[in-house]
Amino acid sequence: MSRLTTAFTKGHPALVTFVTAGDPHPGATPAILDALVAGGADVIELGMPFTDPMADGPAIQAANLRALAAHTTTADIFRIAADFRTRHDVPLVLMGYANPMVSRGAEWFAAECAKAGVDGVICVDIPPEEDSELGPALRAAGVALIRLATPTSDAARLPAILDGSSGFLYYVSVAGITGKQQAAQASIEAAVALLKGATSLPIAVGFGVRTPEQAAKIAQVADGVVVGSALVEIVAEYGENAPDAVRELTQALADAVHSARDKAPA
Amino acid sequence: MPRLSPMVTALPHCRRERISIVGIEVRKPGLCWTLASASAKRARMTSVPAPAANSFRNQPDERGHFGQFGGRYVAETLMPLILELEREYTRAKADPSFAAEFDDLLEHYVGRPSPLYFAPRLTEELGGAQVWFKRDELNHTGAHKINNCVGQILLAIRMGKTRIIAETGAGQHGVATATVCARFGLPCVIYMGAKDVERQAPNVFRMKLLGAEVIPVKSGACTLKDAMNDALRDWVANVHDTFYIIGTAAGPHPYPELVRDFQSVIGKEARAQLLARTGRLPDLLVAAIGGGSNAIGLFHPFLDDPSVKMLGVEAAGHGLDKEHAASLAGGRPGILHGNKTYLLQDEDGQITEAHSISAGLDYPGIGPEHSWLKDIGRVDYTSVTDVEALEAFQLLCRTEGIIPALEPSHAIAAVRKVAPTMAKDQIILANLCGRGDKDIFTVADALGVEL
């Protein structure tokens, strides 16, 4: 069973956490990842910084710029991932934009992912229509391509999104950028129901999820909850000293998500 | 859903201006035409043979690709809208009332056809080929940008969109967008890098006068690329009611195609005008390239004329070995802002900052069709530096009494190099895509003059 599959079959919903690699500098990332694991994250998304993160809100934009200002390279990211894999079994997913991923060729990128023990890849700006290279290369290397579904993905479009998707399906709960608005619980529930009818992949819901309370509500219907900007803001505030605060928030989120279905429904 | 009333096509319109049929200008004051006959005449005047099967004018393919370039590299949230835009554009192309309304606005609002002008003193000074200019700087708002904005706002209205956004660098596209929004009564938000807001205060004021909201973008390097990022962020959050009027022949499919089509009026007119005036086609076309919309607009109708050579001119800034904006000369293929194209980037695929004295050329990418035309060798591309463009700017002022924008000054600099190497009976047709009023402060500053 793959590490990603394991993460979604623990008998409770999964907490998926996001931080940007190299923020505030490449040497600081390993301790932040360790804090996410210690806090109970079930899946870790490691953001690949990009100069033009056009799907991200202010918090993650700033994290991208901090990482690049600290000269974070693609090689640094794979080094961080490979070292992480020697310490932990938690699945690691690289998330980012197309250009840094395909810059040396999709096959090179897929091979590096496999070598570093990366379990999956989320590429924000390669829709299924343009996925003739990255997806096939990743699949051939045994790395999951995790696609995004959004509030604008209607039933007619879902088959295209799901074709070639693996690992889990990431439901972007708001039409917008990361970290800004949050979606109404009812719309999340309706969307998850629609997606569940179309795929057996686990559904993780993200964008705008900041607090344990919100996360717990979403975890009542989704297989996973993604929290990114709230963690990235802690890194922005504490820099190198972020691990303690990152672990604390992760712990609170993990407790809420893992126990979300224990309570009797209200 | 608000739609433009097709009834306008039935209204008689008065043409009091000159009527230019095959280049002979006839004064017919007070003569009334219906729009349909005006547009039929325009079609005659600008007719270009239909593309053959092996045509260079059949791009992009049905998936929006120009060879390996172009495509639709956007976030999933935008995909349904991008696909809907493509369907609507296909319907619009097949709808004669769309073409009629577009042609009518270009004629009566923009002031087309723009003149084709033989530049005698510049030709004499350079001592080689005859230099002709397509005078798109005489358009309403002072540049070619308005051609595209008219087309896109008509599409936006067809799609029932009620809010317009755009990005702008120097402010020319922002002004053109604000102009058509005022004309059609739609709210307009312009994203402009905070640095450009400072550098281009007169255009910011123009946009505000026209009723647009100008949002200074403080992310990244605070210039055009960052303005485009923020426009995309707005769009993704407001897909339900918002239309994004992209200013150049780049971005996700179908933008490169539709911007090219709207701008092709430049080349269609120029081809017919030159044929009428000289009985022949030009030997060389020259146009400046940032994103490349004025160049593709001039080149495209000539692509299947094998005797016509073409030269696109990128901005070499301080020099190709220093900071510049020449994506074809100094970049390599990559993915940004919805399309695959040549980009200025480092080995990790991080986008590098462009530099040009001309804010309109100051962009690290280029339209995907140019990337394709470069790779197949149909169009030659060169670059000129800030200094060469400044010299050309002054040369045109002095020899022809025309103050060009800094963007076409790059084309003029290339003409200055190539004309002396050509025979006196050969013809160069260059696109004068914008006027220089907006640039006088930049030029004065570069020349060390205090205003």
Interface residues (C-beta under 8 A of the other chain):
Chain A: F50 T51 D52 P53 M54 A55 G57 P58 Q61 L65 L68 T73 T74 Y97 A98 N99 P100 M101 V102 S103 R104 V124 D125 I126 P127 E129 E130 R147 L148 A149 T150 P151 T152 S153 D154 R157 I161 V172 V174 A175 G176 I177 K180 Q181
Chain B: R63 G71 R72 Y73 V74 A75 E76 T77 L78 M79 P80 L81 S219 G220 K225 D226 M228 N229 L232 R233 V236 A237 V239 H240 G334 I335 L336 H337 G338 L343 Q345 E347 D348 G349 Q350 I351
